[in-house]
């Protein structure tokens, strides 16, 4: 007896795709890539302003930004942070240019009021598990009045004068959740004045920052009736600083209000303590 023939099944035929489907996908991908590139190239300066304000906790703002992330300008404003009513704007505008590099970014920053020797040059590079920012050697001049925007005690002291910033081999590196500073920075304050004292000027001072295994800070008086001194170190992300302020002989009455504000009074001097 012959076995019944097994039924035959035919495989369903796949519908043919239009010939233009694959090229269309490539065209769409190319258009999206081109759009992303255009957005990156023409990203507005306000994006950079927003990122800087968030990173600084609102303490540094770029007001009235113009141009792009890569080449733009704005007015630099310092504030006391989120919710603070204190603010101070740098005269004129700050201008920047950014260039992508193999491992990061290069930048040139200039300020109408404050970089007479030429733009400040920075280099940011990515490293395994971290990043490094290096500032080229240079010198710039900044108004002391800008500090009033940071809030207490500067908003009461209202310092007036000129701050000279000098940097040498200054590098900030972040790796494995820790910061390290190398190089040297120095701020020289010339002929400072304050509305809290009739003595003009109060004096001239130097604040020196030295990087290394132990990052150190030192304050000294160059000249003047208000004598300031102190030293400190960064431990982790915290600054521990101790110093004192005192009036030169015969100037105690003129500097009494200012000394009361600077620190805790101890006889004829004010104790400065941070951290």
C-alpha positions in Angstrom: 0.0 0.0 0.0 1.5 3.2 -1.1 1.9 5.9 1.5 -0.1 9.1 0.9 2.0 11.9 -0.4 2.9 14.4 2.2 1.4 17.8 1.7 3.8 20.4 0.3 4.1 23.9 1.7 5.4 26.8 -0.1 7.4 29.5 1.8 5.8 32.9 1.8 7.6 35.2 -0.5 9.2 38.3 1.1 7.9 41.5 -0.3 10.5 43.2 -2.4 11.8 46.4 -0.8 11.8 49.5 -3.0 15.1 50.0 -4.6 15.4 53.5 -3.1 14.9 52.4 0.6 18.6 51.9 1.4 19.8 55.1 -0.3 17.0 57.0 1.5 18.3 55.8 4.9 21.8 56.9 4.1 20.5 60.3 2.9 18.5 60.7 6.1 21.5 59.7 8.3 23.7 62.2 6.3 21.1 65.0 6.8 20.9 64.4 10.5 24.7 64.3 10.8 25.0 67.5 8.9 22.3 69.1 11.1 24.2 68.1 14.2 27.4 69.5 12.8 25.7 72.8 11.9 24.2 73.0 15.4 27.7 72.4 17.0 29.4 74.9 14.7 26.7 77.6 15.2 25.8 76.9 18.8 24.8 80.2 20.3 26.9 82.0 22.9 24.0 81.7 25.4 24.6 78.0 25.7 28.1 78.7 27.0 26.7 81.3 29.3 24.2 78.9 30.7 26.8 76.2 31.2 29.2 78.5 33.0 26.5 79.8 35.3 25.5 76.3 36.3 29.1 75.2 36.8 29.8 78.2 39.1 26.7 77.9 41.1 25.5 81.3 39.8 28.6 83.1 41.0 29.9 83.8 37.4 27.6 85.0 34.7 28.0 86.0 31.1 25.4 88.8 30.5 24.1 89.8 27.1 26.0 87.0 25.2 26.6 87.5 21.5 28.1 85.3 18.8 28.6 81.6 19.2 30.1 79.1 21.6 33.2 79.1 19.5 33.6 82.9 19.0 31.6 85.3 21.0 31.5 88.1 23.6 29.6 89.0 26.8 29.7 91.1 29.9 31.3 89.3 32.9 29.3 89.6 36.1 30.2 88.2 39.5 27.5 87.5 42.0 27.1 86.1 45.5 25.5 82.9 44.0 22.0 81.7 43.6 19.5 84.0 45.3 22.0 86.7 46.0 21.2 90.3 45.3 24.9 91.3 45.1 26.4 91.6 41.6 29.2 93.6 40.0 29.9 93.8 36.2 33.3 94.1 34.6 33.6 97.3 32.4 33.4 96.6 28.7 33.0 93.1 27.3 34.9 89.8 27.5 35.7 88.1 24.2 36.6 84.5 23.6 37.6 82.1 20.8 37.6 78.3 21.1 39.3 75.7 18.9 38.9 71.9 19.1 42.2 70.0 19.6 43.1 66.3 19.3 42.6 65.8 23.1 40.4 68.8 24.1 40.1 72.5 23.5 42.2 75.6 23.1 40.9 79.0 24.1 41.9 82.7 23.9 40.1 85.1 26.2 40.4 88.9 26.3 38.7 91.7 28.2 38.4 95.3 26.9 39.5 96.7 30.2 41.9 94.2 31.6 44.2 92.3 29.1 46.5 95.0 27.7 49.3 92.5 27.1 47.1 90.3 24.9 44.5 87.6 25.3 44.8 84.9 28.0 45.5 81.5 26.5 44.1 78.3 27.9 44.4 74.7 27.0 42.0 72.0 28.2 42.7 68.4 27.6 41.0 65.1 28.5 43.0 62.4 30.3 42.2 58.9 31.4 39.7 59.4 34.2 40.0 63.1 34.4 41.0 66.4 32.7 43.6 69.1 32.8 43.4 72.9 32.3 46.6 74.9 31.7 46.9 78.7 31.6 49.7 80.2 29.6 52.1 82.5 31.4 50.8 86.1 31.4 49.6 89.2 33.2 46.3 90.9 33.4 44.8 93.9 35.3 41.4 93.8 37.0 39.4 96.3 39.0 39.1 95.5 42.7 35.5 96.8 42.7 34.5 93.6 40.9 34.9 91.7 44.2 31.9 93.6 45.6 29.7 91.3 43.5 30.7 88.3 45.6 28.7 89.4 48.6 29.9 89.5 52.2 32.2 91.1 53.3 33.2 92.7 49.9 29.8 94.3 49.4 30.4 96.3 52.6 34.1 97.0 52.2 33.5 98.0 48.5 37.3 97.9 47.6 38.6 100.2 45.1 42.0 99.9 43.3 43.7 97.7 40.8 44.5 94.0 40.9 47.4 92.6 38.8 47.2 88.8 38.2 50.5 87.1 37.1 50.6 83.4 36.3 53.5 81.0 35.7 53.1 77.4 34.7 49.7 77.3 36.2 47.8 74.0 35.7 44.7 72.5 37.3 44.3 68.8 37.0 41.3 66.6 38.0 41.7 62.8 38.2 40.0 60.1 40.2 37.7 62.7 41.9 40.6 64.8 43.2 42.0 68.1 42.2 45.7 69.0 41.9 47.3 72.4 41.3 50.7 73.0 39.9 52.5 76.3 39.1 52.3 79.7 40.6 49.8 82.6 40.6 50.2 86.0 42.2 47.7 88.8 42.8 49.1 92.2 43.6 46.7 94.8 44.9 47.9 98.4 44.5 46.7 101.4 46.5 43.5 99.8 47.8 40.8 102.1 49.2 37.5 101.5 51.1 34.5 103.6 52.0 34.8 102.3 55.6 37.9 104.2 56.2 39.1 107.8 55.7 42.6 106.6 55.2 43.4 106.6 51.5 45.0 104.5 50.3 44.8 101.6 52.8 47.9 100.0 51.3 49.3 97.6 48.7 49.3 93.8 49.1 50.4 90.6 47.6 48.5 87.3 47.6 50.6 84.4 46.4 49.4 80.9 45.4 51.9 78.1 45.1 50.9 74.7 43.7 52.4 71.3 44.4 51.8 68.4 46.8 50.5 70.9 49.3 48.9 74.0 47.7 49.8 77.0 49.8 48.5 80.6 50.0 50.4 83.5 51.5 49.3 87.1 52.1 51.8 89.9 52.7 51.7 93.7 53.0 53.9 95.7 50.6 53.1 99.1 52.1 50.4 101.0 53.8 48.6 101.8 57.1 46.5 98.7 57.1 48.9 95.7 57.8 47.7 92.3 56.5 49.4 89.0 56.8 48.5 85.3 56.8 49.0 81.9 55.3 47.0 78.8 54.5 46.7 75.5 52.6 44.1 73.6 50.7 43.2 70.3 52.3 41.1 68.5 49.7 38.7 71.1 48.4 38.8 73.2 51.5 41.0 76.2 52.2 42.4 76.5 55.8 43.7 80.1 56.2 44.8 82.0 59.3 46.0 85.6 59.5 45.7 89.0 61.0 45.0 92.6 60.2 46.3 95.5 62.3 46.6 99.3 62.0 50.0 101.0 61.8 50.9 103.2 64.7 48.6 106.2 65.1 46.0 104.9 62.7 43.8 102.8 65.0 40.9 105.2 65.0 40.8 105.6 61.3 40.8 101.8 60.7 38.6 100.7 63.6 35.5 100.1 61.6 37.3 98.2 58.9 39.2 96.0 61.4 35.9 95.1 63.1 34.6 93.8 59.7 37.7 92.0 58.6 37.8 89.6 61.6 37.4 88.9 65.3 39.0 91.6 67.3 41.8 90.8 69.7 43.2 93.9 71.3 44.7 96.0 68.5 44.3 93.5 65.7 41.7 91.5 63.9 42.0 87.7 63.6 41.3 86.2 60.1 40.3 82.5 60.1 38.9 80.5 57.2 38.2 76.8 57.1 
